[in-house]
Amino acid sequence: RVNDALSKFDSYERKIDDLESQVDAYDLGKKTLNDEFAELESDDEIDDELAALKKTMKSKAAANKKSD
């Protein structure tokens, strides 16, 4: 069950990455350097949140396996 959730989560992550790539392709040349830096900082924050969520999910899955 947890593996299915993680699999779906990874699938959504790939879809979001694909959509972001498409948006970036449309926005080429419209962004300033400051805009690019702000976007990279935002991406880092999202990556950190995602890593924390994955760690929490894996911890819960491990705890569930131990209790079984």
CHARMM internal coordinates of N, CA and C (Angstrom, degrees):
IC EDIT
DIST 1 N 1 CA 1.4411
DIST 1 CA 1 C 1.5231
ANGL 1 N 1 CA 1 C 111.48
DIST 1 C 2 N 1.3056
ANGL 1 CA 1 C 2 N 115.99
DIHE 1 N 1 CA 1 C 2 N -46.03
DIST 2 N 2 CA 1.4607
ANGL 1 C 2 N 2 CA 120.33
DIHE 1 CA 1 C 2 N 2 CA 178.66
DIST 2 CA 2 C 1.5257
ANGL 2 N 2 CA 2 C 109.96
DIHE 1 C 2 N 2 CA 2 C -67.95
DIST 2 C 3 N 1.3214
ANGL 2 CA 2 C 3 N 115.79
DIHE 2 N 2 CA 2 C 3 N -39.05
DIST 3 N 3 CA 1.4686
ANGL 2 C 3 N 3 CA 119.54
DIHE 2 CA 2 C 3 N 3 CA 178.61
DIST 3 CA 3 C 1.5238
ANGL 3 N 3 CA 3 C 110.89
DIHE 2 C 3 N 3 CA 3 C -62.03
DIST 3 C 4 N 1.3336
ANGL 3 CA 3 C 4 N 116.22
DIHE 3 N 3 CA 3 C 4 N -38.57
DIST 4 N 4 CA 1.4635
ANGL 3 C 4 N 4 CA 119.81
DIHE 3 CA 3 C 4 N 4 CA 176.84
DIST 4 CA 4 C 1.5200
ANGL 4 N 4 CA 4 C 110.84
DIHE 3 C 4 N 4 CA 4 C -63.28
DIST 4 C 5 N 1.3210
ANGL 4 CA 4 C 5 N 116.53
DIHE 4 N 4 CA 4 C 5 N -41.97
DIST 5 N 5 CA 1.4646
ANGL 4 C 5 N 5 CA 120.76
DIHE 4 CA 4 C 5 N 5 CA 179.26
DIST 5 CA 5 C 1.5265
ANGL 5 N 5 CA 5 C 110.70
DIHE 4 C 5 N 5 CA 5 C -63.95
DIST 5 C 6 N 1.3255
ANGL 5 CA 5 C 6 N 116.27
DIHE 5 N 5 CA 5 C 6 N -43.67
DIST 6 N 6 CA 1.4645
ANGL 5 C 6 N 6 CA 119.54
DIHE 5 CA 5 C 6 N 6 CA 178.44
DIST 6 CA 6 C 1.5228
ANGL 6 N 6 CA 6 C 111.42
DIHE 5 C 6 N 6 CA 6 C -65.35
DIST 6 C 7 N 1.3091
ANGL 6 CA 6 C 7 N 116.62
DIHE 6 N 6 CA 6 C 7 N -37.51
DIST 7 N 7 CA 1.4572
ANGL 6 C 7 N 7 CA 120.90
DIHE 6 CA 6 C 7 N 7 CA 177.96
DIST 7 CA 7 C 1.5248
ANGL 7 N 7 CA 7 C 110.74
DIHE 6 C 7 N 7 CA 7 C -63.80
DIST 7 C 8 N 1.3306
ANGL 7 CA 7 C 8 N 116.02
DIHE 7 N 7 CA 7 C 8 N -44.74
DIST 8 N 8 CA 1.4665
ANGL 7 C 8 N 8 CA 119.75
DIHE 7 CA 7 C 8 N 8 CA 177.61
DIST 8 CA 8 C 1.5167
ANGL 8 N 8 CA 8 C 110.56
DIHE 7 C 8 N 8 CA 8 C -63.95
DIST 8 C 9 N 1.3176
ANGL 8 CA 8 C 9 N 116.61
DIHE 8 N 8 CA 8 C 9 N -40.48
DIST 9 N 9 CA 1.4487
ANGL 8 C 9 N 9 CA 121.59
DIHE 8 CA 8 C 9 N 9 CA 179.44
DIST 9 CA 9 C 1.5278
ANGL 9 N 9 CA 9 C 110.04
DIHE 8 C 9 N 9 CA 9 C -60.69
DIST 9 C 10 N 1.3224
ANGL 9 CA 9 C 10 N 117.36
DIHE 9 N 9 CA 9 C 10 N -44.94
DIST 10 N 10 CA 1.4607
ANGL 9 C 10 N 10 CA 121.64
DIHE 9 CA 9 C 10 N 10 CA 178.10
DIST 10 CA 10 C 1.5255
ANGL 10 N 10 CA 10 C 111.11
DIHE 9 C 10 N 10 CA 10 C -63.56
DIST 10 C 11 N 1.3189
ANGL 10 CA 10 C 11 N 116.25
DIHE 10 N 10 CA 10 C 11 N -38.14
DIST 11 N 11 CA 1.4529
ANGL 10 C 11 N 11 CA 120.67
DIHE 10 CA 10 C 11 N 11 CA 178.45
DIST 11 CA 11 C 1.5265
ANGL 11 N 11 CA 11 C 110.84
DIHE 10 C 11 N 11 CA 11 C -63.50
DIST 11 C 12 N 1.3258
ANGL 11 CA 11 C 12 N 116.42
DIHE 11 N 11 CA 11 C 12 N -44.67
DIST 12 N 12 CA 1.4648
ANGL 11 C 12 N 12 CA 120.22
DIHE 11 CA 11 C 12 N 12 CA 177.67
DIST 12 CA 12 C 1.5228
ANGL 12 N 12 CA 12 C 111.04
DIHE 11 C 12 N 12 CA 12 C -64.66
DIST 12 C 13 N 1.3115
ANGL 12 CA 12 C 13 N 115.79
DIHE 12 N 12 CA 12 C 13 N -36.30
DIST 13 N 13 CA 1.4606
ANGL 12 C 13 N 13 CA 119.37
DIHE 12 CA 12 C 13 N 13 CA 178.63
DIST 13 CA 13 C 1.5299
ANGL 13 N 13 CA 13 C 110.48
DIHE 12 C 13 N 13 CA 13 C -62.69
DIST 13 C 14 N 1.3401
ANGL 13 CA 13 C 14 N 116.76
DIHE 13 N 13 CA 13 C 14 N -43.00
DIST 14 N 14 CA 1.4676
ANGL 13 C 14 N 14 CA 120.48
DIHE 13 CA 13 C 14 N 14 CA 177.93
DIST 14 CA 14 C 1.5286
ANGL 14 N 14 CA 14 C 111.14
DIHE 13 C 14 N 14 CA 14 C -63.89
DIST 14 C 15 N 1.3366
ANGL 14 CA 14 C 15 N 116.77
DIHE 14 N 14 CA 14 C 15 N -41.06
DIST 15 N 15 CA 1.4660
ANGL 14 C 15 N 15 CA 119.62
DIHE 14 CA 14 C 15 N 15 CA 178.74
DIST 15 CA 15 C 1.5238
ANGL 15 N 15 CA 15 C 111.04
DIHE 14 C 15 N 15 CA 15 C -62.90
DIST 15 C 16 N 1.3191
ANGL 15 CA 15 C 16 N 116.47
DIHE 15 N 15 CA 15 C 16 N -42.15
DIST 16 N 16 CA 1.4616
ANGL 15 C 16 N 16 CA 120.33
DIHE 15 CA 15 C 16 N 16 CA 178.65
DIST 16 CA 16 C 1.5151
ANGL 16 N 16 CA 16 C 110.56
DIHE 15 C 16 N 16 CA 16 C -63.89
DIST 16 C 17 N 1.3278
ANGL 16 CA 16 C 17 N 116.78
DIHE 16 N 16 CA 16 C 17 N -41.49
DIST 17 N 17 CA 1.4661
ANGL 16 C 17 N 17 CA 120.16
DIHE 16 CA 16 C 17 N 17 CA 177.57
DIST 17 CA 17 C 1.5206
ANGL 17 N 17 CA 17 C 111.00
DIHE 16 C 17 N 17 CA 17 C -60.50
DIST 17 C 18 N 1.3276
ANGL 17 CA 17 C 18 N 116.42
DIHE 17 N 17 CA 17 C 18 N -41.64
DIST 18 N 18 CA 1.4620
ANGL 17 C 18 N 18 CA 120.53
DIHE 17 CA 17 C 18 N 18 CA 178.59
DIST 18 CA 18 C 1.5287
ANGL 18 N 18 CA 18 C 111.02
DIHE 17 C 18 N 18 CA 18 C -63.09
DIST 18 C 19 N 1.3194
ANGL 18 CA 18 C 19 N 116.16
DIHE 18 N 18 CA 18 C 19 N -44.34
DIST 19 N 19 CA 1.4651
ANGL 18 C 19 N 19 CA 119.90
DIHE 18 CA 18 C 19 N 19 CA 179.05
DIST 19 CA 19 C 1.5299
ANGL 19 N 19 CA 19 C 111.25
DIHE 18 C 19 N 19 CA 19 C -64.34
DIST 19 C 20 N 1.3180
ANGL 19 CA 19 C 20 N 116.65
DIHE 19 N 19 CA 19 C 20 N -40.31
DIST 20 N 20 CA 1.4631
ANGL 19 C 20 N 20 CA 119.90
DIHE 19 CA 19 C 20 N 20 CA 177.86
DIST 20 CA 20 C 1.5294
ANGL 20 N 20 CA 20 C 110.45
DIHE 19 C 20 N 20 CA 20 C -62.74
DIST 20 C 21 N 1.3069
ANGL 20 CA 20 C 21 N 116.80
DIHE 20 N 20 CA 20 C 21 N -38.22
DIST 21 N 21 CA 1.4597
ANGL 20 C 21 N 21 CA 120.42
DIHE 20 CA 20 C 21 N 21 CA 178.35
DIST 21 CA 21 C 1.5247
ANGL 21 N 21 CA 21 C 110.96
DIHE 20 C 21 N 21 CA 21 C -63.19
DIST 21 C 22 N 1.3210
ANGL 21 CA 21 C 22 N 115.83
DIHE 21 N 21 CA 21 C 22 N -41.23
DIST 22 N 22 CA 1.4630
ANGL 21 C 22 N 22 CA 119.94
DIHE 21 CA 21 C 22 N 22 CA 178.30
DIST 22 CA 22 C 1.5267
ANGL 22 N 22 CA 22 C 111.27
DIHE 21 C 22 N 22 CA 22 C -64.10
DIST 22 C 23 N 1.3152
ANGL 22 CA 22 C 23 N 115.97
DIHE 22 N 22 CA 22 C 23 N -43.41
DIST 23 N 23 CA 1.4650
ANGL 22 C 23 N 23 CA 119.93
DIHE 22 CA 22 C 23 N 23 CA 179.25
DIST 23 CA 23 C 1.5208
ANGL 23 N 23 CA 23 C 110.00
DIHE 22 C 23 N 23 CA 23 C -64.12
DIST 23 C 24 N 1.3235
ANGL 23 CA 23 C 24 N 116.88
DIHE 23 N 23 CA 23 C 24 N -42.38
DIST 24 N 24 CA 1.4617
ANGL 23 C 24 N 24 CA 120.39
DIHE 23 CA 23 C 24 N 24 CA 178.03
DIST 24 CA 24 C 1.5244
ANGL 24 N 24 CA 24 C 111.17
DIHE 23 C 24 N 24 CA 24 C -59.80
DIST 24 C 25 N 1.3174
ANGL 24 CA 24 C 25 N 116.99
DIHE 24 N 24 CA 24 C 25 N -38.62
DIST 25 N 25 CA 1.4563
ANGL 24 C 25 N 25 CA 120.76
DIHE 24 CA 24 C 25 N 25 CA 179.67
DIST 25 CA 25 C 1.5327
ANGL 25 N 25 CA 25 C 110.88
DIHE 24 C 25 N 25 CA 25 C -64.45
DIST 25 C 26 N 1.3183
ANGL 25 CA 25 C 26 N 117.09
DIHE 25 N 25 CA 25 C 26 N -36.54
DIST 26 N 26 CA 1.4604
ANGL 25 C 26 N 26 CA 120.49
DIHE 25 CA 25 C 26 N 26 CA 178.75
DIST 26 CA 26 C 1.5298
ANGL 26 N 26 CA 26 C 111.71
DIHE 25 C 26 N 26 CA 26 C -72.87
DIST 26 C 27 N 1.3165
ANGL 26 CA 26 C 27 N 116.67
DIHE 26 N 26 CA 26 C 27 N -29.10
DIST 27 N 27 CA 1.4596
ANGL 26 C 27 N 27 CA 121.34
DIHE 26 CA 26 C 27 N 27 CA -174.53
DIST 27 CA 27 C 1.5278
ANGL 27 N 27 CA 27 C 113.81
DIHE 26 C 27 N 27 CA 27 C -92.32
DIST 27 C 28 N 1.3230
ANGL 27 CA 27 C 28 N 118.05
DIHE 27 N 27 CA 27 C 28 N 5.79
DIST 28 N 28 CA 1.4631
ANGL 27 C 28 N 28 CA 120.39
DIHE 27 CA 27 C 28 N 28 CA -177.79
DIST 28 CA 28 C 1.5295
ANGL 28 N 28 CA 28 C 110.50
DIHE 27 C 28 N 28 CA 28 C -55.80
DIST 28 C 29 N 1.3022
ANGL 28 CA 28 C 29 N 115.33
DIHE 28 N 28 CA 28 C 29 N 130.61
DIST 29 N 29 CA 1.4508
ANGL 28 C 29 N 29 CA 119.66
DIHE 28 CA 28 C 29 N 29 CA 177.53
DIST 29 CA 29 C 1.5093
ANGL 29 N 29 CA 29 C 114.97
DIHE 28 C 29 N 29 CA 29 C 85.09
DIST 29 C 30 N 1.3096
ANGL 29 CA 29 C 30 N 119.18
DIHE 29 N 29 CA 29 C 30 N -7.98
DIST 30 N 30 CA 1.4577
ANGL 29 C 30 N 30 CA 121.77
DIHE 29 CA 29 C 30 N 30 CA -178.10
DIST 30 CA 30 C 1.5231
ANGL 30 N 30 CA 30 C 112.39
DIHE 29 C 30 N 30 CA 30 C -96.67
DIST 30 C 31 N 1.3200
ANGL 30 CA 30 C 31 N 117.09
DIHE 30 N 30 CA 30 C 31 N -13.01
DIST 31 N 31 CA 1.4508
ANGL 30 C 31 N 31 CA 120.71
DIHE 30 CA 30 C 31 N 31 CA -175.46
DIST 31 CA 31 C 1.5267
ANGL 31 N 31 CA 31 C 110.91
DIHE 30 C 31 N 31 CA 31 C -98.19
DIST 31 C 32 N 1.3274
ANGL 31 CA 31 C 32 N 114.79
DIHE 31 N 31 CA 31 C 32 N 144.90
DIST 32 N 32 CA 1.4555
ANGL 31 C 32 N 32 CA 119.88
DIHE 31 CA 31 C 32 N 32 CA 173.38
DIST 32 CA 32 C 1.5233
ANGL 32 N 32 CA 32 C 108.53
DIHE 31 C 32 N 32 CA 32 C -86.88
DIST 32 C 33 N 1.2946
ANGL 32 CA 32 C 33 N 116.43
DIHE 32 N 32 CA 32 C 33 N 170.10
DIST 33 N 33 CA 1.4561
ANGL 32 C 33 N 33 CA 120.91
DIHE 32 CA 32 C 33 N 33 CA 178.71
DIST 33 CA 33 C 1.5300
ANGL 33 N 33 CA 33 C 110.53
DIHE 32 C 33 N 33 CA 33 C -62.92
DIST 33 C 34 N 1.3247
ANGL 33 CA 33 C 34 N 116.49
DIHE 33 N 33 CA 33 C 34 N -39.41
DIST 34 N 34 CA 1.4704
ANGL 33 C 34 N 34 CA 120.13
DIHE 33 CA 33 C 34 N 34 CA 177.54
DIST 34 CA 34 C 1.5229
ANGL 34 N 34 CA 34 C 111.16
DIHE 33 C 34 N 34 CA 34 C -62.60
DIST 34 C 35 N 1.3258
ANGL 34 CA 34 C 35 N 116.74
DIHE 34 N 34 CA 34 C 35 N -38.24
DIST 35 N 35 CA 1.4690
ANGL 34 C 35 N 35 CA 120.46
DIHE 34 CA 34 C 35 N 35 CA 176.68
DIST 35 CA 35 C 1.5277
ANGL 35 N 35 CA 35 C 110.80
DIHE 34 C 35 N 35 CA 35 C -61.57
DIST 35 C 36 N 1.3245
ANGL 35 CA 35 C 36 N 116.15
DIHE 35 N 35 CA 35 C 36 N -41.53
DIST 36 N 36 CA 1.4649
ANGL 35 C 36 N 36 CA 120.76
DIHE 35 CA 35 C 36 N 36 CA 179.54
DIST 36 CA 36 C 1.5290
ANGL 36 N 36 CA 36 C 110.97
DIHE 35 C 36 N 36 CA 36 C -63.52
DIST 36 C 37 N 1.3434
ANGL 36 CA 36 C 37 N 116.96
DIHE 36 N 36 CA 36 C 37 N -43.79
DIST 37 N 37 CA 1.4657
ANGL 36 C 37 N 37 CA 120.09
DIHE 36 CA 36 C 37 N 37 CA 178.73
DIST 37 CA 37 C 1.5270
ANGL 37 N 37 CA 37 C 111.08
DIHE 36 C 37 N 37 CA 37 C -63.27
DIST 37 C 38 N 1.3193
ANGL 37 CA 37 C 38 N 117.32
DIHE 37 N 37 CA 37 C 38 N -42.42
DIST 38 N 38 CA 1.4603
ANGL 37 C 38 N 38 CA 121.00
DIHE 37 CA 37 C 38 N 38 CA 179.14
DIST 38 CA 38 C 1.5178
ANGL 38 N 38 CA 38 C 110.28
DIHE 37 C 38 N 38 CA 38 C -62.19
DIST 38 C 39 N 1.3101
ANGL 38 CA 38 C 39 N 116.46
DIHE 38 N 38 CA 38 C 39 N -39.79
DIST 39 N 39 CA 1.4654
ANGL 38 C 39 N 39 CA 120.67
DIHE 38 CA 38 C 39 N 39 CA 179.12
DIST 39 CA 39 C 1.5298
ANGL 39 N 39 CA 39 C 110.94
DIHE 38 C 39 N 39 CA 39 C -65.67
DIST 39 C 40 N 1.3182
ANGL 39 CA 39 C 40 N 117.21
DIHE 39 N 39 CA 39 C 40 N -42.30
DIST 40 N 40 CA 1.4647
ANGL 39 C 40 N 40 CA 120.76
DIHE 39 CA 39 C 40 N 40 CA 179.06
DIST 40 CA 40 C 1.5325
ANGL 40 N 40 CA 40 C 111.19
DIHE 39 C 40 N 40 CA 40 C -63.82
DIST 40 C 41 N 1.3191
ANGL 40 CA 40 C 41 N 117.27
DIHE 40 N 40 CA 40 C 41 N -39.77
DIST 41 N 41 CA 1.4652
ANGL 40 C 41 N 41 CA 120.63
DIHE 40 CA 40 C 41 N 41 CA 177.27
DIST 41 CA 41 C 1.5178
ANGL 41 N 41 CA 41 C 110.51
DIHE 40 C 41 N 41 CA 41 C -63.64
DIST 41 C 42 N 1.3136
ANGL 41 CA 41 C 42 N 116.57
DIHE 41 N 41 CA 41 C 42 N -40.94
DIST 42 N 42 CA 1.4606
ANGL 41 C 42 N 42 CA 121.41
DIHE 41 CA 41 C 42 N 42 CA 178.70
DIST 42 CA 42 C 1.5260
ANGL 42 N 42 CA 42 C 110.43
DIHE 41 C 42 N 42 CA 42 C -64.69
DIST 42 C 43 N 1.3182
ANGL 42 CA 42 C 43 N 116.37
DIHE 42 N 42 CA 42 C 43 N -41.64
DIST 43 N 43 CA 1.4643
ANGL 42 C 43 N 43 CA 120.66
DIHE 42 CA 42 C 43 N 43 CA 178.45
DIST 43 CA 43 C 1.5208
ANGL 43 N 43 CA 43 C 111.25
DIHE 42 C 43 N 43 CA 43 C -61.03
DIST 43 C 44 N 1.3302
ANGL 43 CA 43 C 44 N 116.86
DIHE 43 N 43 CA 43 C 44 N -40.15
DIST 44 N 44 CA 1.4622
ANGL 43 C 44 N 44 CA 120.67
DIHE 43 CA 43 C 44 N 44 CA 178.92
DIST 44 CA 44 C 1.5233
ANGL 44 N 44 CA 44 C 110.86
DIHE 43 C 44 N 44 CA 44 C -62.56
DIST 44 C 45 N 1.3302
ANGL 44 CA 44 C 45 N 116.45
DIHE 44 N 44 CA 44 C 45 N -41.75
DIST 45 N 45 CA 1.4608
ANGL 44 C 45 N 45 CA 120.12
DIHE 44 CA 44 C 45 N 45 CA 178.95
DIST 45 CA 45 C 1.5247
ANGL 45 N 45 CA 45 C 110.80
DIHE 44 C 45 N 45 CA 45 C -63.28
DIST 45 C 46 N 1.3204
ANGL 45 CA 45 C 46 N 116.63
DIHE 45 N 45 CA 45 C 46 N -41.80
DIST 46 N 46 CA 1.4658
ANGL 45 C 46 N 46 CA 121.07
DIHE 45 CA 45 C 46 N 46 CA 179.59
DIST 46 CA 46 C 1.5194
ANGL 46 N 46 CA 46 C 110.04
DIHE 45 C 46 N 46 CA 46 C -65.24
DIST 46 C 47 N 1.3281
ANGL 46 CA 46 C 47 N 116.77
DIHE 46 N 46 CA 46 C 47 N -42.58
DIST 47 N 47 CA 1.4653
ANGL 46 C 47 N 47 CA 120.50
DIHE 46 CA 46 C 47 N 47 CA 178.32
DIST 47 CA 47 C 1.5248
ANGL 47 N 47 CA 47 C 111.24
DIHE 46 C 47 N 47 CA 47 C -61.05
DIST 47 C 48 N 1.3356
ANGL 47 CA 47 C 48 N 116.29
DIHE 47 N 47 CA 47 C 48 N -39.94
DIST 48 N 48 CA 1.4699
ANGL 47 C 48 N 48 CA 120.06
DIHE 47 CA 47 C 48 N 48 CA 178.13
DIST 48 CA 48 C 1.5238
ANGL 48 N 48 CA 48 C 111.12
DIHE 47 C 48 N 48 CA 48 C -64.45
DIST 48 C 49 N 1.3258
ANGL 48 CA 48 C 49 N 116.48
DIHE 48 N 48 CA 48 C 49 N -43.25
DIST 49 N 49 CA 1.4647
ANGL 48 C 49 N 49 CA 120.48
DIHE 48 CA 48 C 49 N 49 CA 178.40
DIST 49 CA 49 C 1.5281
ANGL 49 N 49 CA 49 C 110.95
DIHE 48 C 49 N 49 CA 49 C -63.71
DIST 49 C 50 N 1.3151
ANGL 49 CA 49 C 50 N 116.41
DIHE 49 N 49 CA 49 C 50 N -41.27
DIST 50 N 50 CA 1.4562
ANGL 49 C 50 N 50 CA 121.26
DIHE 49 CA 49 C 50 N 50 CA 179.01
DIST 50 CA 50 C 1.5277
ANGL 50 N 50 CA 50 C 111.15
DIHE 49 C 50 N 50 CA 50 C -63.49
DIST 50 C 51 N 1.3145
ANGL 50 CA 50 C 51 N 116.49
DIHE 50 N 50 CA 50 C 51 N -43.31
DIST 51 N 51 CA 1.4674
ANGL 50 C 51 N 51 CA 120.43
DIHE 50 CA 50 C 51 N 51 CA 178.70
DIST 51 CA 51 C 1.5293
ANGL 51 N 51 CA 51 C 110.69
DIHE 50 C 51 N 51 CA 51 C -62.60
DIST 51 C 52 N 1.3251
ANGL 51 CA 51 C 52 N 116.79
DIHE 51 N 51 CA 51 C 52 N -40.60
DIST 52 N 52 CA 1.4652
ANGL 51 C 52 N 52 CA 120.47
DIHE 51 CA 51 C 52 N 52 CA 178.44
DIST 52 CA 52 C 1.5232
ANGL 52 N 52 CA 52 C 110.85
DIHE 51 C 52 N 52 CA 52 C -64.80
DIST 52 C 53 N 1.3184
ANGL 52 CA 52 C 53 N 116.93
DIHE 52 N 52 CA 52 C 53 N -40.58
DIST 53 N 53 CA 1.4634
ANGL 52 C 53 N 53 CA 121.07
DIHE 52 CA 52 C 53 N 53 CA 178.61
DIST 53 CA 53 C 1.5247
ANGL 53 N 53 CA 53 C 110.94
DIHE 52 C 53 N 53 CA 53 C -64.51
DIST 53 C 54 N 1.3155
ANGL 53 CA 53 C 54 N 116.94
DIHE 53 N 53 CA 53 C 54 N -43.96
DIST 54 N 54 CA 1.4689
ANGL 53 C 54 N 54 CA 120.38
DIHE 53 CA 53 C 54 N 54 CA 178.56
DIST 54 CA 54 C 1.5249
ANGL 54 N 54 CA 54 C 110.73
DIHE 53 C 54 N 54 CA 54 C -62.75
DIST 54 C 55 N 1.3335
ANGL 54 CA 54 C 55 N 116.89
DIHE 54 N 54 CA 54 C 55 N -40.68
DIST 55 N 55 CA 1.4608
ANGL 54 C 55 N 55 CA 120.88
DIHE 54 CA 54 C 55 N 55 CA 179.20
DIST 55 CA 55 C 1.5264
ANGL 55 N 55 CA 55 C 110.21
DIHE 54 C 55 N 55 CA 55 C -62.81
DIST 55 C 56 N 1.3231
ANGL 55 CA 55 C 56 N 116.53
DIHE 55 N 55 CA 55 C 56 N -42.21
DIST 56 N 56 CA 1.4640
ANGL 55 C 56 N 56 CA 121.08
DIHE 55 CA 55 C 56 N 56 CA 178.61
DIST 56 CA 56 C 1.5188
ANGL 56 N 56 CA 56 C 110.81
DIHE 55 C 56 N 56 CA 56 C -62.95
DIST 56 C 57 N 1.3240
ANGL 56 CA 56 C 57 N 116.45
DIHE 56 N 56 CA 56 C 57 N -43.81
DIST 57 N 57 CA 1.4690
ANGL 56 C 57 N 57 CA 120.84
DIHE 56 CA 56 C 57 N 57 CA -179.30
DIST 57 CA 57 C 1.5337
ANGL 57 N 57 CA 57 C 110.20
DIHE 56 C 57 N 57 CA 57 C -63.57
DIST 57 C 58 N 1.3247
ANGL 57 CA 57 C 58 N 117.65
DIHE 57 N 57 CA 57 C 58 N -42.38
DIST 58 N 58 CA 1.4551
ANGL 57 C 58 N 58 CA 121.02
DIHE 57 CA 57 C 58 N 58 CA -179.70
DIST 58 CA 58 C 1.5228
ANGL 58 N 58 CA 58 C 110.90
DIHE 57 C 58 N 58 CA 58 C -67.29
DIST 58 C 59 N 1.3272
ANGL 58 CA 58 C 59 N 116.59
DIHE 58 N 58 CA 58 C 59 N -37.81
DIST 59 N 59 CA 1.4706
ANGL 58 C 59 N 59 CA 120.36
DIHE 58 CA 58 C 59 N 59 CA 178.39
DIST 59 CA 59 C 1.5187
ANGL 59 N 59 CA 59 C 110.62
DIHE 58 C 59 N 59 CA 59 C -63.63
DIST 59 C 60 N 1.3258
ANGL 59 CA 59 C 60 N 115.60
DIHE 59 N 59 CA 59 C 60 N -43.39
DIST 60 N 60 CA 1.4647
ANGL 59 C 60 N 60 CA 119.89
DIHE 59 CA 59 C 60 N 60 CA 179.10
DIST 60 CA 60 C 1.5234
ANGL 60 N 60 CA 60 C 110.77
DIHE 59 C 60 N 60 CA 60 C -65.26
DIST 60 C 61 N 1.3248
ANGL 60 CA 60 C 61 N 116.40
DIHE 60 N 60 CA 60 C 61 N -39.15
DIST 61 N 61 CA 1.4536
ANGL 60 C 61 N 61 CA 120.10
DIHE 60 CA 60 C 61 N 61 CA 179.35
DIST 61 CA 61 C 1.5296
ANGL 61 N 61 CA 61 C 110.34
DIHE 60 C 61 N 61 CA 61 C -64.84
DIST 61 C 62 N 1.3200
ANGL 61 CA 61 C 62 N 116.50
DIHE 61 N 61 CA 61 C 62 N -41.61
DIST 62 N 62 CA 1.4667
ANGL 61 C 62 N 62 CA 120.51
DIHE 61 CA 61 C 62 N 62 CA 178.68
DIST 62 CA 62 C 1.5268
ANGL 62 N 62 CA 62 C 111.14
DIHE 61 C 62 N 62 CA 62 C -65.23
DIST 62 C 63 N 1.3268
ANGL 62 CA 62 C 63 N 116.59
DIHE 62 N 62 CA 62 C 63 N -39.45
DIST 63 N 63 CA 1.4608
ANGL 62 C 63 N 63 CA 120.74
DIHE 62 CA 62 C 63 N 63 CA 178.90
DIST 63 CA 63 C 1.5293
ANGL 63 N 63 CA 63 C 110.91
DIHE 62 C 63 N 63 CA 63 C -65.78
DIST 63 C 64 N 1.3249
ANGL 63 CA 63 C 64 N 115.70
DIHE 63 N 63 CA 63 C 64 N -38.30
DIST 64 N 64 CA 1.4664
ANGL 63 C 64 N 64 CA 120.11
DIHE 63 CA 63 C 64 N 64 CA 178.65
DIST 64 CA 64 C 1.5280
ANGL 64 N 64 CA 64 C 110.98
DIHE 63 C 64 N 64 CA 64 C -66.47
DIST 64 C 65 N 1.3252
ANGL 64 CA 64 C 65 N 117.27
DIHE 64 N 64 CA 64 C 65 N -37.52
DIST 65 N 65 CA 1.4569
ANGL 64 C 65 N 65 CA 120.87
DIHE 64 CA 64 C 65 N 65 CA 179.51
DIST 65 CA 65 C 1.5178
ANGL 65 N 65 CA 65 C 110.98
DIHE 64 C 65 N 65 CA 65 C -67.65
DIST 65 C 66 N 1.3398
ANGL 65 CA 65 C 66 N 116.76
DIHE 65 N 65 CA 65 C 66 N -37.41
DIST 66 N 66 CA 1.4573
ANGL 65 C 66 N 66 CA 120.55
DIHE 65 CA 65 C 66 N 66 CA 179.54
DIST 66 CA 66 C 1.5253
ANGL 66 N 66 CA 66 C 111.60
DIHE 65 C 66 N 66 CA 66 C -68.15
DIST 66 C 67 N 1.3347
ANGL 66 CA 66 C 67 N 116.20
DIHE 66 N 66 CA 66 C 67 N -33.78
DIST 67 N 67 CA 1.4708
ANGL 66 C 67 N 67 CA 119.36
DIHE 66 CA 66 C 67 N 67 CA -178.06
DIST 67 CA 67 C 1.5318
ANGL 67 N 67 CA 67 C 111.40
DIHE 66 C 67 N 67 CA 67 C -79.67
DIST 67 C 68 N 1.3294
ANGL 67 CA 67 C 68 N 116.83
DIHE 67 N 67 CA 67 C 68 N -15.46
DIST 68 N 68 CA 1.4808
ANGL 67 C 68 N 68 CA 119.62
DIHE 67 CA 67 C 68 N 68 CA 179.39
DIST 68 CA 68 C 1.4610
ANGL 68 N 68 CA 68 C 110.64
DIHE 67 C 68 N 68 CA 68 C -79.45
END
COOR INIT
IC SEED 1 N 1 CA 1 C
IC BUILD
